[in-house]
Amino acid sequence: MNKTELIDIIAERTGVSKTTAGKVLDAATATVMNTLRKEENVTLIGFGTFYVSERAERMGRSPRTGKPIKIAAAKIPKFRAGKGLKEAVQ
């Protein structure tokens, strides 16, 4: 499913226009991104939790030359599925 298909389903299930459903989806994703940018968690009970994890600096290999290179430390977004989502997939 892509974003357009998701917007279509949201509009159909809620009875709002596709434009409104798109704006709501955009606002929701922007809010999640802004919250993660502040390194705060976003928890949707029954669905899951979005959070930021820190990846330590590590050594890797250049695929082109095979020489070792340093990979810088980074903050990455992660998602932990909630009980309801896990049960829905089973």
N, C-alpha and C positions, 0 to 999 in steps of 0.2 A: 504494500500500500504506500502510495506517495502522498504528499501534502494536499494535492488537489482532491484526491479520492477521500482523504480524511475530512476535508472541508465539506465535501458533498454529503458525507454521512452525518456529520454534525448538524448541517443545515436541515437535512431530512428528519433527523430524530428530535430536533428542538423546535422545528417549525419557523426558524428564522431564515433570512435570505443568505445566499452563499457569501455575499459581501460581508455581512455581519459576522457570520461564522468564521470567515477568514481573518477579520479584525480581532475576534476573540482569541483564535488560535495564535495569531502573531503576538498579541498582548501576553498570553500565557507563556509562550516560549521566551519572550523577551524578559519577563519577570523571573523565570527560572535562571536564565543566563546572568541577569544582574545580581540575583541573590548568590549564585555560585561565585561571581566575581568578587563579592565581599567575603568569600570563604564561609558562607553559611549554608546549612543543609536545607533542602526542600523535601518535606515528607508528605506523601499523599497516602493516608491510611488505606490499607488494602491493595494499593498499587505498588508503591516502592519509595525509595529515597534516592535523591540525587545529591551527591556530595563531591568535594574536592579532595584529591589524594596527592601526596607529594612523592615524586619519583626521584630517587637519589641519583647523583652523578655516577656514571658507569663507563666502562671501556667497551667498545664495540669494534667492528672491523669494516673498513671501507669495502663495499661490494666490487668496486672497480679495481682497486689496487691490492686489496687484502691486508693493507697496513692497519695497525691498531689506531683508533681515534677515540677521543674523549667525547662522550655524549653528555651534554649539560643536564643538570637537575631541572626538573619541570613540575609544574602543577597540572594535573589532568582531571577532567570531570569523570565521575564514575556513577554507576547506577546499581543499587541493590534492590532486587525484586522483593515485594512484600508477599505475605502469605496468600492473599486473595489472587494475585497474579500467578503465583506459583501453582496454586490449585487449579486455576482456569486453564493452564497450559497442560496439566497432567491428563 
